[in-house]
Amino acid sequence: MSQSWSWFGELLFPSLPQVEVAGVEASGAVVRIAARVAAPGASCPDCGAWSERAHGSYLRYPSDLPSCGQPVTVALRVRRFACPDPVCRRRTFVEQVDGLTRRHGQVTERQRSSVAGLGLALAGRAGARMAALLGIRASRSTLLRRVMELPDPAVGAPVAVGVDDFALRKGHTYGTVITNAVTHEVLDLLPERDAATLAPWLAGHPQIEVIARDRASAYAEAADRAAPQARQVADRYHLWANLVRAVERVVTDHRACLRVPESEPEPEPQWETPLPAEAGSADAGAADPAGRVAERRRANYALAHGLLAGGMSQRAVAKHLGWSRNTVRRYAQAVRWQDMMKGPQAPRTVKLDPYKPYMLRRWEETSGRISGMALLGEITARGYRGGYTQLAEWKQRELLPDGPPPPRPPTVREATDWLTRHPDGLTADDALRRKALLAHCPELDTTAHLVTTFAEMLTLLDGDRLPEWITEAKAAGLPGISTFANGLNSDYAAVHAGLTTHWNSGHVEGAVNRIKMLKRQMFGRASFPLLRKRVLLA
């Protein structure tokens, strides 16, 4: 190689000292690099015999990575050597440059690696679009082939593994993901989630000491059969998820409790007793205001002061009652409910006034069964040009019973959430409703106690209290909780290990979420071998 091109060869092929660059030329939009092999001979790929007797030579044109957006082609002159071994079946062979070419390859090895990396990161279609932007010509099928050609990573000798299932097709087909519980790396993906699929994998790794798994009986059976030396640990996430489902069943069985008013009526507060003239205002001896507005002010005053006396802040009261903070502040500052009454005001004329007699008549004719929207349609046909909000407020004030409507009873899911969430995570309103619900329903109160006790064991890793908890749960006689307790008893060793050791399958759940992301990236159409390659290598 001439001295003028030696530095260029070191720049283009730094890891291939046996390749010499003879020249570089730009042919149209393509950059062509002329190169040859500097070694005097090559080894036969069949017998390994060294040969320096050239039989001929020819040019190969593998595509290389683009340079400055322009395609690059290597014009590599390779030689054909004659095998010196007379018993070798191969008479001649072509030299190959390790790290640059392979037999029948039309691209360089570094372009092949780059295409495989794009396929791992972006899959087929997106990878092909990115390759086109980089100046690499590769179809989506080529990218996927490059991914499938990559070797699997070495599993090594893990001592603790996590096992969980994931959906290949949700509700129909599921697989198994196995992770290293120490390094949190994905070790393998299996196409099924049964014992027959997991047991051979576990049998091939006898050094495993800990298996963190969910509550599936198939995984327990596989571990008992193929890895009896390993300690099985029930995952705490799945234990809590099973308990939440059990609580939901209890709430469903006692859904009648949810329809009962959530709080008892407040006792008549003592501040509603007329104050003596010397302690009250100047008009304390005057007759109390009467009428619907006065009764509403009186009830609201008692309600607001009752909540404030119970320890709630004005902000919490406003949120609980759906009032503005200014309204709560005025009620809090009033000494008597009569102070909330304003002086007589001239009635305000609104667009709805001419139609009120007609709506009252229609309300009586239909016995209160006509809807607000139907009334709006009828009076609009008679010339009303206002909106529905004004009509709805008048209907609520004049036609419907006094007082705010009763609160909507909680759903089964809401009640389950109240029982299974940490009390600090509940809003003030939810905490009050939860307290009222537990005070009314003893079964749900017992359920809340059991949930709290189990949560303490779970967070403090105090699994030694598990037998006591199981006994108490069975004695409660609640179908969902009793079934959950029986399941803990049948898998006691793994559950006790899950509540006393630091091993868990939280990292496996992270791997499952990553699998979901890769599936969505391929529109859920990837075959299992391709999905496995991307999970293990991407």
SULURTA-V826853 format. One record per pair of residues at least 24 apart in sequence whose ideal C-beta (glycine too) atoms are under 10 Angstrom apart, sorted by the first residue. I is the first residue (numbers start at 1). J is the second residue. D is the distance in whole Angstrom. If there is no record, write none. Layout:
BEGIN
[[I J D] [I J D]]
END
This chain:
BEGIN
[[1 35 9] [1 36 9] [1 38 7] [5 33 10] [5 34 9] [5 35 10] [8 33 9] [9 33 9] [9 35 7] [9 38 9] [12 64 8] [12 67 9] [12 72 9] [12 74 9] [13 64 10] [13 74 9] [13 97 9] [13 99 8] [13 100 7] [13 108 9] [13 110 9] [15 98 10] [15 99 6] [15 100 9] [15 110 9] [16 97 6] [16 98 8] [16 99 6] [16 100 6] [16 109 10] [18 95 10] [18 97 7] [18 98 9] [18 99 9] [18 100 9] [19 74 9] [19 76 8] [19 97 6] [19 99 9] [19 100 6] [19 101 10] [20 77 10] [21 74 9] [22 75 9] [22 77 8] [23 75 9] [24 72 9] [24 75 10] [25 75 9] [26 70 8] [27 73 9] [27 75 10] [28 70 10] [28 71 10] [29 69 10] [29 70 6] [29 71 7] [30 61 10] [30 63 9] [30 66 10] [30 70 7] [30 71 5] [30 72 7] [30 73 6] [31 64 9] [31 66 9] [31 67 6] [31 68 9] [31 70 5] [31 71 7] [31 72 5] [31 73 7] [31 74 10] [32 61 8] [32 64 10] [32 71 10] [32 72 8] [32 73 5] [32 74 8] [32 75 5] [33 64 7] [33 67 9] [33 72 7] [33 73 7] [33 74 5] [33 75 7] [33 76 9] [34 59 9] [34 74 8] [34 75 5] [34 76 8] [34 77 8] [35 60 10] [35 74 6] [35 75 7] [35 76 5] [35 77 7] [35 78 10] [35 97 9] [35 100 9] [36 75 9] [36 76 7] [36 77 4] [36 78 8] [36 79 9] [36 97 10] [37 76 8] [37 77 8] [37 78 7] [37 79 7] [37 95 6] [37 96 9] [37 97 6] [37 100 9] [37 101 10] [39 79 10] [39 95 7] [39 97 9] [41 79 9] [41 81 6] [41 84 10] [41 95 8] [42 78 9] [42 79 8] [42 80 10] [42 81 6] [42 93 7] [42 94 8] [42 95 4] [42 96 8] [42 97 10] [43 81 9] [43 83 10] [43 93 9] [43 95 9] [43 96 10] [44 81 8] [44 82 9] [44 83 5] [44 84 8] [44 85 7] [44 88 6] [44 90 6] [44 91 10] [44 92 9] [44 93 6] [45 83 9] [45 90 7] [45 93 6] [45 94 9] [45 95 10] [45 96 8] [45 103 8] [46 83 8] [46 85 9] [46 88 6] [46 89 6] [46 90 5] [46 93 8] [47 83 7] [47 84 9] [47 85 5] [47 87 8] [47 88 4] [47 89 9] [47 90 7] [47 93 10] [48 83 10] [48 85 9] [48 88 9] [49 81 10] [49 83 6] [49 84 5] [49 85 4] [49 88 7] [49 90 10] [49 93 10] [50 81 9] [50 83 10] [50 84 8] [50 85 10] [51 79 10] [51 81 4] [51 82 6] [51 83 6] [51 84 5] [51 85 9] [51 92 9] [51 93 8] [51 95 9] [52 79 10] [52 81 7] [52 82 10] [52 84 9] [53 79 10] [53 81 6] [53 82 5] [53 83 9] [53 84 7] [53 92 10] [54 79 5] [54 80 7] [54 81 6] [54 82 8] [54 92 10] [54 95 9] [55 79 8] [55 80 5] [55 81 6] [55 82 5] [55 83 10] [55 91 9] [55 92 5] [55 93 9] [55 94 9] [56 80 5] [56 81 9] [56 82 10] [56 92 8] [56 94 10] [57 81 10] [57 94 9] [57 95 9] [58 94 8] [60 94 9] [60 97 10] [60 100 10] [60 101 7] [60 105 9] [60 106 9] [61 106 8] [62 97 10] [62 100 8] [62 101 6] [62 102 9] [62 105 6] [62 106 6] [62 107 5] [62 108 5] [62 109 9] [62 111 8] [62 112 9] [63 105 10] [63 106 7] [63 107 5] [63 108 7] [63 111 6] [63 112 10] [63 136 8] [63 137 7] [63 138 10] [64 100 9] [64 107 8] [64 108 5] [64 109 10] [64 110 7] [64 111 6] [64 136 10] [65 107 9] [65 108 7] [65 110 6] [65 111 5] [65 113 10] [65 114 6] [65 115 10] [65 134 8] [65 135 8] [65 136 7] [66 111 9] [66 131 10] [66 134 7] [66 135 3] [66 136 6] [66 137 9] [67 135 9] [68 135 9] [69 133 10] [69 134 8] [69 135 5] [70 135 7] [71 135 6] [71 136 9] [71 137 8] [72 108 9] [72 111 9] [72 135 9] [73 107 10] [73 108 10] [74 100 8] [74 101 9] [74 107 10] [74 108 6] [74 111 10] [76 100 7] [76 101 7] [76 108 9] [107 136 9] [107 137 9] [107 138 9] [107 142 9] [107 146 10] [111 136 7] [111 137 10] [111 138 9] [111 146 10] [112 138 10] [112 142 10] [112 146 6] [112 149 8] [113 146 8] [113 150 9] [114 138 9] [114 146 9] [115 142 7] [115 143 6] [115 145 9] [115 146 5] [115 147 9] [116 142 10] [116 143 8] [116 144 10] [116 145 9] [116 146 4] [116 147 6] [116 148 9] [116 149 7] [116 150 6] [116 533 10] [116 537 9] [117 143 10] [117 146 9] [117 147 9] [117 150 10] [117 537 10] [117 538 9] [118 143 6] [118 146 8] [118 147 9] [119 143 4] [119 144 6] [119 145 8] [119 146 5] [119 147 4] [119 148 9] [119 149 10] [119 150 9] [119 530 9] [119 533 9] [119 534 8] [119 537 10] [119 538 9] [120 146 9] [120 147 6] [120 150 8] [120 518 10] [120 533 8] [120 534 6] [120 536 10] [120 537 5] [120 538 4] [121 147 10] [121 521 10] [121 534 9] [121 538 6] [122 521 8] [122 522 10] [122 538 9] [123 147 8] [123 518 8] [123 521 6] [123 522 5] [123 523 9] [123 525 10] [123 526 7] [123 530 8] [123 531 10] [123 534 7] [123 538 9] [124 521 10] [124 522 7] [124 523 10] [124 525 10] [124 526 9] [124 530 9] [125 521 10] [125 522 9] [125 523 9] [126 521 7] [126 522 9] [144 522 10] [144 526 9] [144 527 10] [144 530 6] [144 533 9] [144 534 10] [147 529 10] [147 530 7] [147 533 5] [147 534 7] [147 537 8] [147 538 9] [148 527 10] [148 529 7] [148 530 7] [148 532 10] [148 533 6] [149 533 9] [150 533 7] [150 534 10] [150 536 9] [150 537 6] [151 533 10] [151 537 9] [152 188 8] [152 532 8] [152 533 8] [152 536 6] [152 537 8] [153 185 8] [153 186 9] [153 187 9] [153 188 10] [153 536 6] [153 537 7] [154 187 10] [155 180 9] [155 185 9] [155 187 5] [155 188 7] [155 201 9] [155 204 9] [155 205 7] [155 536 10] [156 180 8] [156 183 9] [156 185 9] [156 187 8] [156 205 9] [156 207 10] [157 205 7] [157 206 10] [157 207 5] [157 208 9] [158 182 7] [158 183 8] [158 185 9] [158 187 6] [158 205 7] [158 207 8] [158 208 6] [158 209 9] [158 210 9] [159 205 9] [159 207 6] [159 208 6] [159 209 5] [159 210 7] [159 230 9] [160 208 7] [160 209 6] [160 210 4] [160 211 8] [160 212 7] [160 230 9] [160 231 9] [160 233 9] [160 503 7] [161 187 7] [161 188 10] [161 201 9] [161 202 8] [161 205 8] [161 208 6] [161 209 9] [161 210 7] [161 211 6] [161 212 7] [161 213 9] [161 223 10] [161 227 9] [161 230 8] [161 505 10] [161 508 9] [162 186 10] [162 187 9] [162 210 9] [162 211 8] [162 212 4] [162 213 7] [162 214 10] [162 233 9] [162 235 8] [162 503 8] [162 504 8] [162 505 4] [162 506 8] [162 507 6] [162 508 4] [162 509 9] [162 511 8] [163 187 10] [163 190 9] [163 193 9] [163 198 7] [163 201 9] [163 202 9] [163 211 6] [163 212 7] [163 213 5] [163 214 8] [163 216 9] [163 218 10] [163 219 5] [163 222 8] [163 223 8] [163 232 10] [163 235 9] [163 505 7] [163 508 7] [164 193 9] [164 212 9] [164 213 7] [164 214 6] [164 216 9] [164 219 8] [164 235 8] [164 237 9] [164 238 8] [164 505 6] [164 507 10] [164 508 4] [164 509 7] [164 511 8] [164 512 6] [165 190 9] [165 192 9] [165 193 4] [165 194 10] [165 213 10] [165 214 7] [165 216 7] [165 218 9] [165 219 8] [165 508 10] [165 512 8] [166 193 8] [166 508 9] [166 509 10] [166 511 8] [166 512 5] [166 513 9] [166 514 10] [166 515 5] [166 516 8] [166 519 9] [166 531 10] [166 535 9] [167 193 10] [167 512 9] [167 515 9] [167 516 8] [167 519 8] [167 524 10] [168 192 10] [168 193 10] [168 515 9] [168 519 8] [168 524 9] [168 526 9] [168 527 10] [168 528 7] [168 531 8] [169 519 10] [169 524 8] [170 516 10] [170 519 10] [170 524 9] [173 528 9] [175 515 9] [175 528 7] [175 531 9] [175 532 9] [176 201 9] [176 216 10] [176 218 9] [176 219 8] [176 222 9] [177 508 6] [177 509 10] [177 511 5] [177 512 6] [177 514 9] [177 515 7] [177 532 10] [177 535 8] [178 202 9] [178 205 9] [178 211 10] [178 508 8] [178 511 9] [179 212 9] [179 505 8] [179 507 6] [179 508 5] [179 509 10] [179 510 9] [179 511 5] [179 512 10] [180 507 9] [181 208 10] [181 210 6] [181 211 9] [181 212 6] [181 233 9] [181 502 10] [181 503 6] [181 504 8] [181 505 8] [181 506 10] [181 507 7] [181 508 8] [182 210 9] [182 503 10] [182 507 10] [183 507 9] [184 506 9] [184 507 4] [184 508 9] [184 510 7] [184 511 8] [185 507 9] [185 511 9] [185 536 9] [186 507 9] [186 508 9] [186 510 10] [186 511 5] [186 514 8] [186 515 9] [186 532 9] [186 535 6] [186 536 6] [186 537 10] [186 538 10] [187 511 10] [187 536 8] [188 532 8] [188 535 9] [188 536 7] [189 511 9] [189 515 8] [189 528 8] [189 529 10] [189 531 7] [189 532 4] [189 533 9] [189 534 10] [189 535 6] [189 536 7] [190 528 9] [190 532 9] [191 528 5] [191 529 9] [191 531 10] [191 532 8] [192 218 9] [193 218 6] [193 219 8] [193 222 10] [194 218 5] [194 219 9] [194 221 9] [194 222 8] [195 219 7] [195 220 8] [195 221 4] [195 222 4] [195 223 9] [195 224 9] [195 225 7] [195 226 8] [196 221 9] [196 222 8] [196 225 10] [197 222 8] [198 222 4] [198 223 8] [198 225 9] [198 226 8] [198 227 10] [199 223 8] [199 224 9] [199 225 5] [199 226 4] [199 227 8] [200 226 7] [201 226 8] [201 227 10] [202 226 4] [202 227 4] [202 228 10] [202 230 8] [203 227 7] [205 230 9] [206 230 9] [210 497 9] [210 501 8] [210 503 6] [211 494 9] [211 497 10] [211 503 9] [211 505 10] [212 236 10] [212 494 9] [212 497 9] [212 498 8] [212 501 9] [212 503 5] [212 504 6] [212 505 5] [212 506 9] [212 507 9] [212 508 7] [213 238 8] [213 491 10] [213 494 7] [213 498 9] [213 505 7] [213 508 9] [214 238 4] [214 239 9] [214 241 9] [214 242 9] [214 494 10] [214 505 7] [214 508 9] [214 509 10] [215 239 7] [215 241 9] [215 242 6] [215 487 7] [215 488 9] [215 490 10] [215 491 7] [215 494 8] [215 495 9] [215 498 10] [217 487 10] [217 490 9] [217 491 8] [219 494 10] [220 490 10] [220 491 7] [220 493 10] [220 494 7] [223 494 9] [231 493 8] [231 494 8] [231 497 6] [231 501 8] [231 503 8] [232 491 8] [232 493 7] [232 494 4] [232 495 10] [232 497 7] [232 498 9] [232 503 10] [233 493 9] [233 494 6] [233 495 9] [233 496 9] [233 497 4] [233 498 5] [233 499 9] [233 500 9] [233 501 6] [233 502 9] [233 503 4] [233 504 7] [233 505 8] [234 488 9] [234 491 6] [234 492 10] [234 493 9] [234 494 4] [234 495 5] [234 496 8] [234 497 7] [234 498 4] [234 499 8] [234 503 10] [234 504 9] [234 505 9] [235 494 9] [235 495 10] [235 498 6] [235 503 9] [235 504 5] [235 505 4] [235 506 8] [235 508 8] [235 509 9] [236 457 10] [236 458 6] [236 459 9] [236 461 9] [236 495 10] [236 498 5] [236 499 7] [236 503 9] [236 504 5] [236 505 8] [236 506 8] [237 458 10] [237 498 10] [237 504 7] [237 505 7] [237 506 6] [237 508 9] [237 509 6] [238 498 9] [238 504 9] [238 505 7] [238 509 9] [239 454 8] [239 457 10] [239 458 7] [239 484 9] [239 487 10] [239 488 8] [239 491 10] [239 494 10] [239 495 7] [239 498 6] [239 499 8] [239 504 10] [240 420 8] [240 451 10] [240 454 8] [240 455 8] [240 458 6] [240 459 10] [242 483 10] [242 484 6] [242 487 7] [242 488 9] [243 420 7] [243 450 9] [243 451 7] [243 454 6] [243 455 9] [243 458 9] [243 473 10] [243 480 9] [243 481 8] [243 484 6] [243 485 10] [243 488 9] [244 416 7] [244 417 9] [244 419 9] [244 420 5] [244 421 10] [244 451 9] [244 484 10] [245 416 9] [245 480 8] [245 483 10] [245 484 8] [246 416 10] [246 420 10] [246 447 9] [246 450 9] [246 451 9] [246 473 9] [246 478 8] [246 479 9] [246 480 4] [246 481 5] [246 482 9] [246 483 7] [246 484 4] [246 485 9] [246 487 9] [247 415 9] [247 416 5] [247 417 10] [247 418 10] [247 419 5] [247 420 6] [247 444 9] [247 447 6] [247 448 9] [247 450 9] [247 451 6] [247 478 9] [247 480 7] [247 481 7] [247 484 9] [248 412 6] [248 413 7] [248 415 9] [248 416 5] [248 417 10] [248 419 9] [248 420 9] [248 480 7] [249 412 10] [249 416 9] [249 478 9] [249 479 6] [249 480 3] [249 481 8] [249 483 8] [249 484 9] [250 412 10] [250 415 10] [250 416 9] [250 419 8] [250 443 7] [250 444 7] [250 446 9] [250 447 5] [250 450 9] [250 451 10] [250 476 9] [250 478 5] [250 479 7] [250 480 4] [250 481 6] [250 482 10] [250 484 10] [251 410 9] [251 411 9] [251 412 5] [251 413 9] [251 414 9] [251 415 5] [251 416 5] [251 417 10] [251 418 9] [251 419 7] [251 420 10] [251 437 10] [251 441 9] [251 443 9] [251 444 7] [251 447 8] [251 480 8] [252 412 5] [252 413 10] [252 415 9] [252 416 9] [252 479 10] [252 480 8] [253 412 10] [253 443 8] [253 478 8] [253 479 6] [253 480 7] [254 412 10] [254 415 9] [254 437 10] [254 441 6] [254 442 10] [254 443 5] [254 444 6] [254 447 9] [254 478 9] [255 409 9] [255 410 10] [255 411 9] [255 412 6] [255 415 8] [256 441 9] [257 409 9] [257 410 10] [257 415 8] [257 437 7] [257 438 10] [257 440 6] [257 441 4] [257 442 9] [257 443 8] [257 444 6] [258 409 5] [258 410 5] [258 411 8] [258 412 7] [258 414 9] [258 415 6] [258 437 7] [258 440 9] [258 441 8] [258 444 9] [259 409 5] [259 410 10] [260 409 8] [260 436 9] [260 437 9] [260 440 6] [260 441 8] [261 406 7] [261 407 8] [261 409 9] [261 436 8] [261 440 8] [262 406 9] [262 407 7] [262 409 8] [262 410 8] [262 432 8] [262 433 5] [262 434 9] [262 435 9] [262 436 4] [262 437 6] [262 439 9] [262 440 7] [263 407 9] [263 432 7] [263 433 8] [263 435 8] [263 436 4] [263 437 10] [263 439 9] [263 440 9] [264 436 8] [264 439 8] [264 440 9] [265 302 10] [265 303 10] [265 306 10] [266 299 10] [266 302 6] [266 303 7] [266 305 9] [266 306 4] [266 307 9] [266 309 9] [266 310 9] [267 302 9] [267 306 8] [268 302 7] [268 306 10] [269 301 9] [269 302 5] [269 303 10] [269 305 6] [269 306 6] [269 309 8] [269 337 10] [271 301 9] [271 302 8] [271 305 7] [271 306 10] [271 309 9] [271 334 10] [271 335 8] [271 336 7] [271 337 8] [272 298 7] [272 301 8] [272 302 6] [272 305 9] [272 336 8] [272 337 7] [272 338 10] [273 336 10] [274 336 8] [274 338 9] [275 335 8] [275 336 7] [275 338 10] [279 335 9] [280 335 7] [280 336 7] [280 338 9] [280 339 10] [281 335 7] [281 336 7] [281 338 8] [281 339 7] [283 338 8] [283 339 10] [284 336 8] [284 338 9] [286 338 8] [287 338 10] [288 336 9] [288 337 9] [288 338 6] [288 341 9] [289 337 9] [289 338 6] [289 340 9] [289 341 5] [289 342 10] [291 341 9] [292 397 8] [292 398 9] [292 402 6] [293 340 10] [293 341 8] [293 342 9] [293 397 9] [294 337 8] [294 338 8] [294 340 9] [294 341 6] [295 337 10] [295 402 7] [295 403 9] [296 340 10] [296 397 9] [296 402 7] [296 403 8] [296 404 9] [297 331 9] [297 334 9] [297 337 6] [297 338 8] [297 339 9] [297 340 5] [297 341 6] [297 342 10] [298 336 10] [298 337 5] [298 338 8] [298 340 8] [298 341 9] [299 337 9] [299 402 8] [299 403 7] [299 404 9] [300 327 9] [300 328 10] [300 331 7] [300 337 8] [300 340 8] [300 403 10] [300 404 9] [301 331 6] [301 332 10] [301 334 7] [301 336 8] [301 337 4] [301 338 9] [301 339 9] [301 340 6] [302 331 10] [302 337 7] [303 331 9] [303 403 10] [303 404 9] [304 328 6] [304 329 10] [304 330 9] [304 331 4] [304 332 7] [304 334 9] [304 337 10] [304 340 10] [305 331 7] [305 332 7] [305 334 9] [305 337 9] [307 332 10] [307 428 10] [307 432 9] [308 332 6] [310 432 9] [312 428 7] [312 429 10] [312 432 8] [313 428 8] [315 428 9] [316 427 9] [316 428 4] [316 429 8] [316 431 10] [316 432 9] [317 428 9] [319 427 8] [319 428 7] [319 429 6] [320 407 10] [320 427 9] [320 428 7] [320 429 5] [320 432 7] [320 433 10] [321 404 8] [321 429 10] [322 404 8] [322 407 10] [322 429 10] [350 386 8] [350 390 6] [350 393 10] [350 394 8] [351 379 10] [351 383 10] [351 384 7] [351 385 6] [351 386 4] [351 387 9] [351 390 7] [351 391 10] [352 379 8] [352 384 7] [352 386 6] [352 387 10] [352 390 5] [352 391 6] [352 393 9] [352 394 6] [353 394 10] [354 379 9] [354 382 9] [354 383 8] [354 384 8] [355 379 4] [355 380 9] [355 382 7] [355 383 8] [355 384 6] [355 386 9] [355 391 9] [355 394 10] [356 391 10] [356 394 7] [356 398 8] [358 382 7] [358 384 10] [359 384 10] [359 391 8] [359 394 8] [359 395 8] [359 398 9] [359 399 8] [360 398 8] [360 399 8] [363 395 8] [363 398 9] [363 399 6] [364 399 10] [368 399 7] [368 400 9] [370 395 10] [370 399 10] [371 395 10] [372 396 9] [372 399 9] [375 399 10] [407 433 8] [409 433 10] [409 437 9] [410 434 9] [410 437 7] [415 441 9] [415 444 7] [415 447 10] [416 444 10] [416 447 10] [416 451 10] [418 444 9] [418 448 8] [419 444 7] [419 445 10] [419 447 6] [419 448 5] [419 449 10] [419 450 10] [419 451 6] [419 452 9] [420 447 9] [420 448 9] [420 451 6] [420 452 10] [420 454 10] [420 455 8] [421 451 10] [421 455 10] [422 452 10] [422 455 8] [422 459 9] [423 448 10] [423 452 9] [443 476 8] [443 477 9] [443 478 6] [443 481 10] [444 478 9] [446 472 9] [446 473 9] [446 475 10] [446 476 5] [446 477 9] [446 478 7] [446 481 8] [447 473 10] [447 476 8] [447 478 6] [447 480 8] [447 481 6] [449 476 9] [450 476 7] [450 478 8] [450 481 6] [450 484 9] [450 485 9] [451 481 9] [454 481 10] [454 484 9] [454 485 10] [454 488 10] [454 499 9] [457 499 5] [457 500 9] [458 498 9] [458 499 7] [459 499 10] [460 499 9] [461 498 9] [461 499 6] [461 500 6] [461 501 7] [461 502 8] [462 499 7] [462 500 8] [463 495 8] [463 496 5] [463 497 8] [463 498 7] [463 499 3] [463 500 4] [463 501 9] [464 496 8] [464 499 8] [464 500 7] [465 499 9] [466 492 8] [466 495 7] [466 496 6] [466 498 10] [466 499 6] [466 500 9] [467 492 8] [467 496 9] [469 499 10] [470 495 9] [511 535 8] [514 538 9]]
END
